[in-house]
Amino acid sequence: MGLPRWLCRPLAIALCLTVVAILAPLPVVGAHSFLVRTTPRAGERLGASPQAIRLQFSEPVAGGEQVAVKPAAGGVVPVAPPRRLQGGAVIEASLPPLGDGVYVVSWQVLSEDGDLVVGEFAFAVGATDQLPVVAGRGTTAIAWPGPLVRWLFLVGLLLAVGGLVSERWIWGPVGRRYALAIPHMPVGRLLLLALVGGVPQFVLLARQAGGAPVPLADWPRWPWLAVLATRPGLLAFGQVALVAYGLWLTPVRRARQVLLVPLGLAVAVAAVRGHAGTGTGAAWWAAPANVLHLGAVALWCGALAHLIVVLWHLHGTDRGPALGAGVRRYATFALGLVAVALPSGAVVALALFSGPAELVATGYGRVLLVKLLPVAAALGLALAARRRLRAGRREQRPGVLTRLTRVEGLLLLLAVAVAAALAATPPPKSTLAGENLLGAPPLTGPVLRQAARVGWLSVYVAATTDQLQIQVLTPRGEPAAEAGITLDGRAPDGMGLEVSPRACGPGCVTTAFPWQAGTTTLAVAASSPEWAGGTARLALSWPPEPEDPALLQRVIATMRAQPRLTLTEGVTASPGSTVTATYPIVGAQFMASEPYAGGADDVRPVPAPPGTRALVLYLSGSSYWFYLEIDDAGRLLRETAVTPGNLIERTFAYDTEDSAEPETR
């Protein structure tokens, strides 16, 4: 039984919009700078007021920096406008003298791809034994209009471009052959929709680019010229101007095909605005590949939309031959576009991901995989149905096509539900959630760090003079509330450990620990009511070696100088599931994806296999821990990274003839 006639048009509209949503590049791409460290540090208890808030990132930010400080007891601290230092890699905001109490710092910056990166941390001033305990709170949500208006812009632009091409090169010859008036796409309405999404993009950037928030009523004082000096602002303005010019040409009948020039340029600008065009680690070929990919998607989606418009207006058995001819032309056209869109999308992914394993190890990669599943199913169904269409009798083809459209629509509506669920998933909660707003205090003195992944949990162990601290984070980067943490092990003299840890915040325990010279083995068992855990077995050698950031900088420079290397990478994102891949990569491109290239904390040599050296290091702002095994030339041999949600293990192989040392002066 066919679908009710009143349901066909809504399904067709949903089909078009869904294809755009699925195939267009994801608006929010994780191309953001990593927060390396903060001053004051998160959880730090200070005896006196700090003079400034200082945020260090792994790479420069594009602008839009904002820093707000609020007392936990209520009120607002007047913070000076933040300054960009060291080329934008450091953000600093001066503070007035602060009284005793707990303070929450909320910050945001604008990344190179035009998206906001936000975060929070807390510190305290005054006597620590008199600090108040504050009820937990959620984070300030990232502004939702950004992804929405980008989606509206892409829907209008892509359907308009593809529809114009379909009118001219798919259905135009059919209309002339059968003396048939082919319905046009509503290009004017689609471009208005694109402007509805494009103009707010520029407005949002203008409001964010000045740093300090400006009320909506004071829009004349927004830094309109300043935002044009940034790459995201210039590109956002360019795409809006091109669409507006196309809309101005729309009423001119003879200029209909000329519209493809400004609108095609707008598609190219929209593609360049993505991470492939703005990311500092992307290869030079990433931006052209993304332009090709988005162009193919535009033609595909617009041609499909125009097909539905034609079917609406020309449905009837007397026009079956004309419809059949047009559908065959569309099918051939779409098949060629699929052959362009999928490989070019894969090429872009090679530039965005440091390795194939990140398809399952990162949130962006998992979203792509989830969206690819219904797309692949719809393509398989369409291919099978169209083969049946060609094999059937001529008079059956309109019915087959109708059923095909309905089934494809239902399948893609399922993809809409998946995409909506992903879009509605809230961002990771702040690590400030819980009864203890400050969380674990930072350690003082020489700190030796180790980390491991157990089940779904990440365990971080920090050793300092006469103290041991253990923190457990969930895959969302939150302290594991109500975590069970037990500790066992053996001292260097072979005696068992007798310790009684005490809580130091959500997912944190600490204990007095008289370290003995030599290697202490620890067995840390971590569990959580929400996440499966396990036991991490670690070895810590005491006393720790002096910090050696110069050795890390040598490794970074040496790796950047490598013209070619072979990387084998295994990523564990869920218990018992490790994805391994081997691929060649350029050293500079690999280092561009490494967060410690912008700095790290507690960089210390640790015992290593014979003939090698090893370093451990930590990014306190992002809870990233690394173990690096290095050869005599300063090249990486092995790397292990523990992050909230992932265990990444890498090995490196080099062609001796291609290996390079960094230049020295």
Buried (B, 14 or more C-beta within 10 A) or exposed (E): EEBEEEEBEEBBEBBBBBBBBBBBBBBBBBBBBBBBBBBBBBBBBBEEBBEBBBBBBBBBBBBBBBBBBBBBEEEEBEBBEBBBEEEBBBBBBBBEEBEBBBBBBBBBBBBBBBBBBBBBBBBBBBEEEEBEEBEBBEBEEBBEEBBBBBBBBBBBBBBBBBBBBBBEEBBBBBBEEBEBEBBBBBBEBBBBBBBBBBBBBBBBBBBBBBBEEBEEEEEEEBBBEBBBEBBBBBBBBBBBBBBBBBBEBBEEEEEBEEBBBBBBBBBBBBBBBBBBBBBEBBBEEBBBBBBBBBBBBBBBBBBBBBBBBBBEEBEEEEBBBBBBBBBBBBBEBBBEBBEBBBBBBEBBBBBBBBBBBBBBBBBBBBBBEBBBEBBEBBBEBBEEBBEBBEEEEEEEBBBBBBBBBBBBBBBBBBBBEBBEEBBEEEEBBBBBBBEBBBBBBBBEEBBBBBBBBBBBBBBBBBBBBEBBBBBBBBBBBBBBBEBEBBBBBBBBEEEEBEBEBEEBBBBBBBBEBEBEEEEBBBBBBBBBEEBEBBBBEBEBBBEBBEBBBEBBBBBBBBBBBBEBBEBBBBBBBBBEEBBEBEEEBBBBBBBBBBBBBBBBBBBBBBEBEEEEBBBBBBBBBBBBBBBBBBBEEBBBBBBBBBBBBBBBBBBBEBEEEEBBEBEEE
